[in-house]
Amino acid sequence: MANYTRDESRVKEKILVVDDEAAVRRILTMRLSMAGYRVVVAADGEEALEVYRAESPDLIVLDVMLPKLDGYGVCRELRKESTVPIIMLSALGTIADRITGLDIGADDYLAKPFSPKELEARIVSILRRVDSVSTAPPSQQGIIAIGRVQVDTNRRQVFREGERVPLTYTEFSLLEMLFRQPGQVVPRAEILQELWGYPPRRTADLRVVDVYVARLRSKLEPDPRNPELIITVRGTGYTSQRLGDAAEAAAK
């Protein structure tokens, strides 16, 4: 394991880079250090968990294909104890393979080979979102209730029938965006742009949004296959219930 830093007056957040290829670790360490980040590295999945627990990074760049414990296994273990943002790197060919990481809790993914510049842009977008959460003043909106779900926008907590449902930064941001104006259709491209910070360049990019909606439904809906809270508007995007519809659903 190695640490690299720049002038402390310009140091930004700490990033953990996990990749079994020394060349990738070296290039990303150089690029991210030049951008002002503190960088720690790991070469396999088991070391990644050790470094995470020792260093408490602000974000993790995580390769899928790792020795000892693959990236999926690392992501699963991290999600048992942390909401730290995770960007997965995948050389796997199919869309289904690449979005598996999103299903288990990653915040974003990039297919290999990738542009370091694009990775840096994704990192900036995610960290900006996390920072805006930690520094934002308390919302005047307070509690948003949709059906049996209550969203506390001040504490960024979600409850279903009084029981707290743990969500990652990205999951909560998506839920808040959809609940902000119940009944209004939010296009998938708009969701991708606002939450992930980049417009869809390929149809596959929009699958990120679909996967996150599916994750929210699995955590909040009584029957995720027949959703009552987050409704698909075919060919456009998603919407949440109107307040009147929610009250009717809660009374059932």
LUMZAFI-99397 format. One record per residue (C-alpha): chain; residue number from 1; x negated, y, z; residue in one letter. Coordinates in steps of 0.5 Angstrom, whole numbers, plus 500, padded with zeros to 3 digits. Layout:
BEGIN
<pt A; NUM; <X; Y; Z>; a> ...
! end
This chain:
BEGIN
<pt A; 1; <500; 500; 500>; m> <pt A; 2; <498; 507; 498>; a> <pt A; 3; <500; 514; 500>; n> <pt A; 4; <499; 520; 495>; y> <pt A; 5; <501; 527; 497>; t> <pt A; 6; <500; 534; 494>; r> <pt A; 7; <499; 541; 498>; d> <pt A; 8; <503; 540; 504>; e> <pt A; 9; <506; 547; 502>; s> <pt A; 10; <509; 544; 496>; r> <pt A; 11; <511; 537; 499>; v> <pt A; 12; <518; 535; 497>; k> <pt A; 13; <521; 529; 499>; e> <pt A; 14; <518; 522; 500>; k> <pt A; 15; <519; 517; 495>; i> <pt A; 16; <518; 509; 495>; l> <pt A; 17; <516; 506; 488>; v> <pt A; 18; <517; 499; 488>; v> <pt A; 19; <514; 495; 482>; d> <pt A; 20; <509; 489; 481>; d> <pt A; 21; <506; 492; 475>; e> <pt A; 22; <500; 496; 478>; a> <pt A; 23; <500; 501; 471>; a> <pt A; 24; <507; 503; 473>; v> <pt A; 25; <506; 504; 480>; r> <pt A; 26; <500; 508; 478>; r> <pt A; 27; <503; 512; 473>; i> <pt A; 28; <509; 514; 477>; l> <pt A; 29; <505; 516; 483>; t> <pt A; 30; <501; 521; 479>; m> <pt A; 31; <507; 524; 476>; r> <pt A; 32; <511; 524; 482>; l> <pt A; 33; <506; 527; 486>; s> <pt A; 34; <505; 532; 481>; m> <pt A; 35; <512; 534; 482>; a> <pt A; 36; <511; 535; 489>; g> <pt A; 37; <513; 529; 492>; y> <pt A; 38; <510; 524; 497>; r> <pt A; 39; <509; 517; 494>; v> <pt A; 40; <509; 511; 498>; v> <pt A; 41; <508; 504; 494>; v> <pt A; 42; <510; 497; 494>; a> <pt A; 43; <508; 491; 489>; a> <pt A; 44; <513; 486; 491>; d> <pt A; 45; <520; 485; 495>; g> <pt A; 46; <518; 483; 502>; e> <pt A; 47; <513; 489; 502>; e> <pt A; 48; <518; 494; 499>; a> <pt A; 49; <522; 492; 506>; l> <pt A; 50; <516; 493; 510>; e> <pt A; 51; <514; 500; 507>; v> <pt A; 52; <522; 502; 507>; y> <pt A; 53; <522; 501; 515>; r> <pt A; 54; <515; 504; 516>; a> <pt A; 55; <516; 510; 512>; e> <pt A; 56; <523; 512; 512>; s> <pt A; 57; <523; 514; 504>; p> <pt A; 58; <528; 519; 502>; d> <pt A; 59; <529; 515; 495>; l> <pt A; 60; <527; 509; 492>; i> <pt A; 61; <525; 507; 485>; v> <pt A; 62; <526; 499; 485>; l> <pt A; 63; <524; 495; 479>; d> <pt A; 64; <529; 488; 479>; v> <pt A; 65; <523; 483; 477>; m> <pt A; 66; <519; 483; 483>; l> <pt A; 67; <515; 477; 486>; p> <pt A; 68; <517; 474; 493>; k> <pt A; 69; <524; 478; 493>; l> <pt A; 70; <527; 481; 487>; d> <pt A; 71; <530; 488; 487>; g> <pt A; 72; <537; 485; 487>; y> <pt A; 73; <535; 482; 494>; g> <pt A; 74; <532; 488; 496>; v> <pt A; 75; <538; 492; 495>; c> <pt A; 76; <542; 488; 498>; r> <pt A; 77; <538; 488; 505>; e> <pt A; 78; <537; 495; 504>; l> <pt A; 79; <545; 496; 504>; r> <pt A; 80; <546; 492; 510>; k> <pt A; 81; <542; 498; 514>; e> <pt A; 82; <542; 504; 510>; s> <pt A; 83; <545; 509; 505>; t> <pt A; 84; <538; 511; 502>; v> <pt A; 85; <539; 513; 495>; p> <pt A; 86; <536; 507; 490>; i> <pt A; 87; <535; 508; 483>; i> <pt A; 88; <533; 501; 479>; m> <pt A; 89; <529; 499; 474>; l> <pt A; 90; <531; 494; 469>; s> <pt A; 91; <528; 490; 463>; a> <pt A; 92; <534; 486; 462>; l> <pt A; 93; <537; 486; 456>; g> <pt A; 94; <545; 486; 457>; t> <pt A; 95; <549; 491; 460>; i> <pt A; 96; <552; 486; 465>; a> <pt A; 97; <545; 485; 467>; d> <pt A; 98; <543; 492; 468>; r> <pt A; 99; <549; 494; 472>; i> <pt A; 100; <549; 488; 477>; t> <pt A; 101; <544; 493; 481>; g> <pt A; 102; <550; 498; 481>; l> <pt A; 103; <555; 492; 484>; d> <pt A; 104; <551; 491; 490>; i> <pt A; 105; <549; 498; 492>; g> <pt A; 106; <544; 502; 487>; a> <pt A; 107; <546; 509; 486>; d> <pt A; 108; <543; 509; 478>; d> <pt A; 109; <539; 505; 474>; y> <pt A; 110; <534; 506; 468>; l> <pt A; 111; <533; 501; 463>; a> <pt A; 112; <525; 499; 461>; k> <pt A; 113; <522; 502; 457>; p> <pt A; 114; <524; 509; 460>; f> <pt A; 115; <521; 516; 460>; s> <pt A; 116; <518; 518; 466>; p> <pt A; 117; <521; 525; 465>; k> <pt A; 118; <528; 522; 465>; e> <pt A; 119; <527; 518; 471>; l> <pt A; 120; <524; 525; 474>; e> <pt A; 121; <531; 528; 472>; a> <pt A; 122; <535; 523; 475>; r> <pt A; 123; <531; 523; 482>; i> <pt A; 124; <532; 531; 482>; v> <pt A; 125; <540; 530; 481>; s> <pt A; 126; <540; 525; 486>; i> <pt A; 127; <536; 528; 491>; l> <pt A; 128; <540; 535; 490>; r> <pt A; 129; <546; 531; 491>; r> <pt A; 130; <544; 528; 498>; v> <pt A; 131; <541; 535; 500>; d> <pt A; 132; <547; 539; 498>; s> <pt A; 133; <551; 534; 503>; v> <pt A; 134; <546; 535; 509>; s> <pt A; 135; <546; 543; 508>; t> <pt A; 136; <553; 544; 506>; a> <pt A; 137; <558; 548; 511>; p> <pt A; 138; <564; 544; 514>; p> <pt A; 139; <569; 544; 509>; s> <pt A; 140; <576; 547; 511>; q> <pt A; 141; <579; 542; 507>; q> <pt A; 142; <578; 537; 513>; g> <pt A; 143; <582; 531; 512>; i> <pt A; 144; <585; 528; 506>; i> <pt A; 145; <590; 523; 507>; a> <pt A; 146; <592; 518; 501>; i> <pt A; 147; <596; 513; 502>; g> <pt A; 148; <593; 509; 508>; r> <pt A; 149; <586; 512; 507>; v> <pt A; 150; <584; 518; 510>; q> <pt A; 151; <577; 522; 508>; v> <pt A; 152; <574; 526; 513>; d> <pt A; 153; <570; 531; 508>; t> <pt A; 154; <567; 534; 514>; n> <pt A; 155; <563; 528; 517>; r> <pt A; 156; <563; 524; 510>; r> <pt A; 157; <567; 519; 513>; q> <pt A; 158; <573; 514; 510>; v> <pt A; 159; <578; 510; 514>; f> <pt A; 160; <583; 505; 512>; r> <pt A; 161; <588; 504; 517>; e> <pt A; 162; <584; 507; 523>; g> <pt A; 163; <578; 503; 521>; e> <pt A; 164; <572; 506; 518>; r> <pt A; 165; <569; 504; 511>; v> <pt A; 166; <562; 505; 510>; p> <pt A; 167; <560; 508; 503>; l> <pt A; 168; <554; 510; 500>; t> <pt A; 169; <553; 518; 498>; y> <pt A; 170; <555; 516; 491>; t> <pt A; 171; <561; 512; 493>; e> <pt A; 172; <563; 518; 498>; f> <pt A; 173; <562; 523; 493>; s> <pt A; 174; <566; 520; 487>; l> <pt A; 175; <572; 518; 492>; l> <pt A; 176; <572; 526; 494>; e> <pt A; 177; <572; 528; 487>; m> <pt A; 178; <578; 524; 485>; l> <pt A; 179; <582; 525; 492>; f> <pt A; 180; <580; 533; 491>; r> <pt A; 181; <586; 534; 486>; q> <pt A; 182; <591; 528; 487>; p> <pt A; 183; <594; 526; 480>; g> <pt A; 184; <589; 530; 476>; q> <pt A; 185; <586; 526; 471>; v> <pt A; 186; <578; 526; 471>; v> <pt A; 187; <574; 524; 465>; p> <pt A; 188; <569; 519; 466>; r> <pt A; 189; <564; 523; 462>; a> <pt A; 190; <566; 529; 467>; e> <pt A; 191; <564; 524; 473>; i> <pt A; 192; <558; 522; 470>; l> <pt A; 193; <555; 529; 469>; q> <pt A; 194; <557; 532; 476>; e> <pt A; 195; <555; 526; 480>; l> <pt A; 196; <549; 523; 476>; w> <pt A; 197; <547; 530; 473>; g> <pt A; 198; <547; 527; 466>; y> <pt A; 199; <552; 527; 460>; p> <pt A; 200; <553; 520; 457>; p> <pt A; 201; <549; 519; 451>; r> <pt A; 202; <551; 512; 450>; r> <pt A; 203; <558; 508; 451>; t> <pt A; 204; <554; 504; 457>; a> <pt A; 205; <552; 510; 461>; d> <pt A; 206; <560; 511; 462>; l> <pt A; 207; <559; 504; 465>; r> <pt A; 208; <556; 507; 471>; v> <pt A; 209; <562; 510; 473>; v> <pt A; 210; <567; 504; 472>; d> <pt A; 211; <562; 500; 476>; v> <pt A; 212; <563; 505; 482>; y> <pt A; 213; <570; 505; 481>; v> <pt A; 214; <571; 498; 482>; a> <pt A; 215; <566; 498; 488>; r> <pt A; 216; <571; 503; 491>; l> <pt A; 217; <577; 499; 490>; r> <pt A; 218; <574; 493; 493>; s> <pt A; 219; <573; 497; 499>; k> <pt A; 220; <579; 501; 500>; l> <pt A; 221; <585; 497; 496>; e> <pt A; 222; <589; 492; 499>; p> <pt A; 223; <589; 488; 492>; d> <pt A; 224; <583; 491; 487>; p> <pt A; 225; <586; 488; 481>; r> <pt A; 226; <593; 492; 482>; n> <pt A; 227; <590; 499; 485>; p> <pt A; 228; <594; 504; 488>; e> <pt A; 229; <589; 509; 490>; l> <pt A; 230; <585; 510; 484>; i> <pt A; 231; <589; 509; 478>; i> <pt A; 232; <585; 508; 471>; t> <pt A; 233; <588; 513; 465>; v> <pt A; 234; <586; 508; 459>; r> <pt A; 235; <581; 512; 454>; g> <pt A; 236; <580; 518; 459>; t> <pt A; 237; <578; 517; 466>; g> <pt A; 238; <581; 516; 473>; y> <pt A; 239; <586; 519; 478>; t> <pt A; 240; <588; 518; 485>; s> <pt A; 241; <595; 518; 487>; q> <pt A; 242; <599; 524; 488>; r> <pt A; 243; <601; 526; 495>; l> <pt A; 244; <608; 524; 494>; g> <pt A; 245; <606; 517; 491>; d> <pt A; 246; <601; 516; 497>; a> <pt A; 247; <607; 517; 502>; a> <pt A; 248; <611; 513; 499>; e> <pt A; 249; <606; 507; 498>; a> <pt A; 250; <604; 508; 506>; a> <pt A; 251; <611; 507; 508>; a> <pt A; 252; <612; 500; 504>; k> 
! end
